[in-house]
Amino acid sequence: MSVPDLPHNLIDIQQEWHRTYEVLARRSRDSTVLRRRLLRLSTALMWHPAWGVGDGRGAQRVELCRQARRERETV
């Protein structure tokens, strides 16, 4: 199954999710704001209109993470 190109704003949300998670993993204080941000970002990822309906959503999610990491490494 081929995975279509994902919109750049979806990749941006995933990258922000990873950055927030990394900061949260290093901090033990002030975690409430970071956890709330993760929740908002997770919701934005889950309900993004790019996902569509039907089969292949798991493959698209894996591809999203792969593209987000690849773009992050090039920056």
N, CA, C and O of each residue as an XYZ file, in Angstrom:
300
protein
N       0.847     -1.169      0.000
C       0.000      0.000      0.000
C       0.895      1.235      0.000
O       1.849      1.329      0.773
N       0.579      2.155     -0.856
C       1.364      3.375     -0.895
C       0.744      4.409      0.034
O      -0.477      4.514      0.159
N       1.609      5.159      0.673
C       1.160      6.181      1.623
C       1.280      7.531      0.942
O       2.361      7.888      0.473
N       0.186      8.293      0.878
C       0.244      9.595      0.212
C       1.084     10.592      1.001
O       1.339     10.422      2.194
N       1.502     11.639      0.292
C       2.234     12.718      0.967
C       1.328     13.351      2.015
O       0.133     13.543      1.793
N       1.910     13.663      3.133
C       1.152     14.260      4.230
C       1.336     15.778      4.208
O       2.401     16.263      3.827
N       0.314     16.528      4.609
C       0.428     17.992      4.606
C       1.497     18.469      5.585
O       1.723     17.872      6.639
N       2.140     19.555      5.201
C       3.240     20.069      6.018
C       2.769     20.501      7.412
O       3.505     20.349      8.387
N       1.549     21.037      7.512
C       1.099     21.465      8.840
C       0.907     20.273      9.771
O       1.063     20.412     10.984
N       0.577     19.120      9.234
C       0.469     17.913     10.055
C       1.853     17.481     10.552
O       2.010     17.075     11.704
N       2.828     17.571      9.690
C       4.203     17.251     10.083
C       4.686     18.236     11.145
O       5.369     17.840     12.089
N       4.338     19.514     11.000
C       4.712     20.528     12.001
C       4.119     20.192     13.373
O       4.796     20.311     14.394
N       2.860     19.776     13.387
C       2.216     19.414     14.656
C       2.938     18.228     15.286
O       3.172     18.213     16.495
N       3.289     17.233     14.473
C       3.995     16.058     14.994
C       5.364     16.444     15.545
O       5.776     15.937     16.588
N       6.063     17.325     14.861
C       7.373     17.768     15.346
C       7.240     18.504     16.680
O       8.042     18.296     17.590
N       6.233     19.355     16.791
C       6.005     20.067     18.049
C       5.658     19.083     19.159
O       6.068     19.277     20.304
N       4.915     18.038     18.840
C       4.579     17.008     19.819
C       5.863     16.356     20.339
O       6.019     16.165     21.545
N       6.782     16.014     19.425
C       8.053     15.393     19.830
C       8.884     16.339     20.689
O       9.447     15.930     21.704
N       8.959     17.601     20.283
C       9.736     18.580     21.074
C       9.156     18.723     22.480
O       9.899     18.727     23.461
N       7.849     18.837     22.577
C       7.197     18.993     23.877
C       7.428     17.766     24.743
O       7.708     17.890     25.935
N       7.313     16.593     24.158
C       7.521     15.350     24.902
C       8.950     15.271     25.436
O       9.165     14.859     26.576
N       9.927     15.664     24.618
C      11.326     15.627     25.057
C      11.562     16.557     26.237
O      12.252     16.191     27.189
N      10.990     17.763     26.181
C      11.139     18.710     27.294
C      10.466     18.141     28.545
O      11.029     18.212     29.638
N       9.288     17.588     28.392
C       8.570     17.004     29.523
C       9.363     15.855     30.144
O       9.374     15.706     31.366
N      10.014     15.058     29.335
C      10.787     13.921     29.837
C      11.984     14.376     30.678
O      12.430     13.651     31.568
N      12.501     15.569     30.397
C      13.658     16.073     31.151
C      13.280     16.853     32.395
O      14.126     17.069     33.262
N      12.023     17.284     32.505
C      11.597     18.127     33.630
C      10.729     17.355     34.601
O       9.962     16.471     34.220
N      10.870     17.712     35.853
C       9.964     17.154     36.847
C       9.052     18.243     37.412
O       8.040     17.945     38.046
N       9.414     19.500     37.179
C       8.604     20.626     37.653
C       7.905     21.284     36.471
O       8.329     21.157     35.323
N       6.837     21.978     36.779
C       6.080     22.707     35.753
C       5.598     21.793     34.629
O       5.542     22.200     33.468
N       5.255     20.573     34.976
C       4.864     19.631     33.937
C       3.414     19.799     33.484
O       3.037     19.299     32.425
N       2.609     20.489     34.266
C       1.193     20.619     33.913
C       1.010     21.312     32.569
O       0.222     20.857     31.740
N       1.720     22.391     32.349
C       1.599     23.131     31.093
C       2.037     22.246     29.923
O       1.397     22.242     28.871
N       3.110     21.509     30.106
C       3.603     20.640     29.034
C       2.641     19.493     28.762
O       2.410     19.138     27.606
N       2.083     18.914     29.810
C       1.117     17.823     29.609
C      -0.125     18.334     28.892
O      -0.673     17.638     28.037
N      -0.572     19.531     29.226
C      -1.729     20.104     28.535
C      -1.419     20.381     27.067
O      -2.263     20.171     26.196
N      -0.203     20.853     26.801
C       0.196     21.090     25.417
C       0.214     19.772     24.635
O      -0.239     19.715     23.492
N       0.739     18.720     25.258
C       0.734     17.405     24.607
C      -0.690     16.942     24.299
O      -0.952     16.379     23.237
N      -1.583     17.180     25.216
C      -2.982     16.794     25.007
C      -3.586     17.553     23.826
O      -4.262     16.961     22.984
N      -3.342     18.867     23.765
C      -3.855     19.661     22.642
C      -3.258     19.205     21.314
O      -3.966     19.078     20.316
N      -1.941     18.959     21.313
C      -1.287     18.510     20.090
C      -1.768     17.122     19.675
O      -1.963     16.858     18.488
N      -1.959     16.243     20.645
C      -2.465     14.897     20.346
C      -3.853     14.968     19.730
O      -4.166     14.228     18.798
N      -4.675     15.855     20.251
C      -6.022     16.027     19.703
C      -5.951     16.560     18.276
O      -6.677     16.100     17.395
N      -5.076     17.529     18.056
C      -4.924     18.085     16.706
C      -4.436     17.020     15.726
O      -4.869     16.987     14.574
N      -3.543     16.157     16.180
C      -3.059     15.072     15.328
C      -4.162     14.064     15.030
O      -4.347     13.645     13.887
N      -4.881     13.685     16.061
C      -5.915     12.655     15.922
C      -7.024     13.073     14.969
O      -7.494     12.261     14.172
N      -7.444     14.324     15.041
C      -8.598     14.774     14.276
C      -8.237     15.598     13.045
O      -9.103     16.265     12.477
N      -6.993     15.564     12.631
C      -6.588     16.318     11.445
C      -7.315     15.771     10.217
O      -7.397     14.556     10.039
N      -7.841     16.656      9.370
C      -8.620     16.198      8.215
C      -7.815     15.406      7.187
O      -8.408     14.754      6.328
N      -6.510     15.443      7.246
C      -5.689     14.722      6.276
C      -5.793     13.207      6.417
O      -5.487     12.470      5.479
N      -6.223     12.743      7.587
C      -6.255     11.301      7.810
C      -7.247     10.584      6.928
O      -6.999      9.444      6.534
N      -8.348     11.203      6.610
C      -9.334     10.530      5.780
C      -9.991      9.383      6.536
O      -9.925      9.301      7.762
N     -10.616      8.515      5.784
C     -11.376      7.419      6.370
C     -10.932      6.121      5.719
O     -10.578      6.093      4.540
N     -10.953      5.061      6.487
C     -10.701      3.749      5.911
C      -9.353      3.176      6.286
O      -8.709      3.600      7.246
N      -8.949      2.192      5.491
C      -7.704      1.473      5.748
C      -6.495      2.368      5.523
O      -6.567      3.386      4.835
N      -5.395      1.965      6.115
C      -4.139      2.665      5.889
C      -3.808      3.737      6.894
O      -2.751      4.359      6.796
N      -4.682      3.977      7.868
C      -4.410      5.037      8.840
C      -3.160      4.730      9.657
O      -2.374      5.634      9.943
N      -2.965      3.473     10.035
C      -1.766      3.093     10.786
C      -0.504      3.358      9.983
O       0.486      3.862     10.514
N      -0.545      3.017      8.702
C       0.611      3.259      7.837
C       0.866      4.755      7.688
O       2.015      5.195      7.641
N      -0.208      5.529      7.612
C      -0.050      6.978      7.510
C       0.571      7.546      8.779
O       1.405      8.449      8.706
N       0.181      7.036      9.930
C       0.728      7.516     11.208
C       2.225      7.219     11.299
O       3.011      8.058     11.737
N       2.601      6.024     10.882
C       4.024      5.656     10.876
C       4.785      6.571      9.925
O       5.875      7.043     10.250
N       4.218      6.820      8.764
C       4.859      7.701      7.788
C       4.980      9.122      8.329
O       5.984      9.790      8.083
N       3.981      9.588      9.054
C       4.033     10.917      9.658
C       5.221     11.016     10.614
O       5.992     11.973     10.550
N       5.366     10.051     11.482
C       6.488     10.071     12.432
C       7.827     10.029     11.695
O       8.770     10.725     12.071
N       7.904      9.211     10.648
C       9.142      9.104      9.884
C       9.482     10.435      9.207
O      10.626     10.886      9.264
N       8.491     11.062      8.566
C       8.742     12.344      7.902
C       9.090     13.439      8.904
O       9.958     14.269      8.634
N       8.432     13.451     10.038
C       8.714     14.465     11.060
C      10.146     14.336     11.561
O      10.842     15.338     11.728
N      10.587     13.100     11.801
C      11.970     12.895     12.252
C      12.969     13.301     11.179
O      13.973     13.953     11.465
N      12.683     12.910      9.935
C      13.599     13.219      8.834
C      13.746     14.731      8.663
O      14.864     15.222      8.508
N      12.649     15.471      8.688
C      12.725     16.930      8.543
C      13.419     17.578      9.729
O      14.115     18.583      9.580
N      13.229     17.004     10.898
C      13.856     17.542     12.104
C      15.369     17.369     12.065
O      16.118     18.235     12.519
N      15.810     16.232     11.514
C      17.252     15.964     11.432
C      17.947     16.840     10.417
O      19.150     17.077     10.530
N      17.215     17.330      9.420
C      17.827     18.168      8.399
C      17.943     19.624      8.834
O      18.651     20.411      8.205
N      17.239     19.983      9.923
C      17.265     21.367     10.396
C      18.461     21.609     11.258
O      18.653     22.721     11.750
